[in-house]
Structure formats: structure tokens, C-alpha cells
Amino acid sequence: MVDYKTNWLGGETLTAADYTPTAMARGMREAHYPLQALLYSVALHRFLRWRQPGYDPDTHLGGVLYLFLRGMCGPQTPVVDAMPCGVFSWSPPAALVTDLSDLLDRGAP
């Protein structure tokens, strides 16, 4: 799953260095994007459960990518910790996704 973001994570001037994994993780938390990613993952889980023969969340659920467009500057985009600046990835555990889906189905006790 991929989501595109245009968040301004820098100061007065903006560079790719404003979109390192650490800076994006901070921006993700501040904007509550991990919750958004989990809800998107639940929706995908429910779709695949319905449409994918032999669906197995551990096999078929991939991670999420948040592409911060302001931090991506083409082929010369710097790479930090094996990820290009502006690309945030996260793989929520399949059990977390399925448990949240079940909780949303039945509601809290």
C-alpha cells in the first residue's frame, strides 16, 4: 500500500535532508499516520480476505510506504539507512492488523 504526502518537514528552506528516516518518523507520529496506516491495512485485509483465494495475512499483506514528495528529488535523492530520503516504510505485524479488524467487527467489551 502506498500513500503520497506533501508535508513540509523542513525549516525555512527545504532539502532532502529534512526527509531522513528519523525526521519522517517524527512527522508520521505528529500527523497520526501510523493509525491511518493500520486502518488502511485493515481495509486491505478485509478486501483480500473476500477476494483472494487462499488468503493468508502473513503471506499476502505487505507493508506500507509513505512517499513524502517534497523529500524525493529524483535519481540523486540521498539514501539514509538504505532508504531514499522521502520514503518511509513500515510493515505492521499481520496479527496486529487482523486483531484490529476483529476488534472493529465486534466492538470493545
Secondary structure, DSSP 8 states (H G I E B T S, - for coil): -EEEE----SSSS--GGGGSHHHHHHHHHHTTHHHHHHHHHHHHHHHHHHHSTT--HHHH---EEEEEGGG--GGG--EETTEETTEEEE---HHHHHHHHHHHHH---
